[in-house]
Amino acid sequence: MKGIAMKTLSDLLHDLQRQDPALPLVFETKEGEISPGYHVTELRHSSLKGIDCGGNTEAWQEAKLQLLDGRGANHMSVGKFSSIVAKTLSVMPELAHVSLQVEFGHDNTDLRLMSLSSPEHRGDRIVIGLGNMRAVCKPVERARRGEGGLGSSCNIEETSKEPSSCCSAVKLRDGARVCCA
């Protein structure tokens, strides 16, 4: 799978509308394809507020697309999936432009949050890769992007001291080490 990145529901719909609506839409993870007959169980919008390990608070919105592994003979068509998304956006426009994640677990067990790749035309089908997501230390990510905001619980170590078990210290571009304590 290439090009794994966060998308919005609007981006996904736009990408799918450029595809042949009659083709089957196949989602795949590194473990394999989601089975034919999968089902869109829910599209959800959430407003969240959190505090990270650096003591920084923030608020954000996100969308979740939950898929139920199938037991059918055929994958849903691009047109049917696009129709579900379009109808959902007409009822819940707040889903359109927020970060989108997929909730899925093969055989409907071990539900995981996953990111989406752009749809790819492969033979007689359209495939969307789903990638595993990982936990991140937001203060470290902000520092890597040069945004600062490490917060009162994080520090930058200029020495090669042993990092704490919290974030296992990450080197930044300038060679500094960041860790949440």
Secondary structure, DSSP 8 states (H G I E B T S, - for coil): ----B-EEHHHHHHHHHTS-TTSBEEEEETTEE--TT-EEEEEEEEEEEEE-TTS-EEEEEEEEEEEE---SSS--BHHHHHHHHHHHHHH-GGGTTSEEEEEE-GGG-S-EEEEE---EEETTEEEEEEEE-----HHHHHHHTT-----TTEEEESS-----TTT--EE-TTS-EEEE-
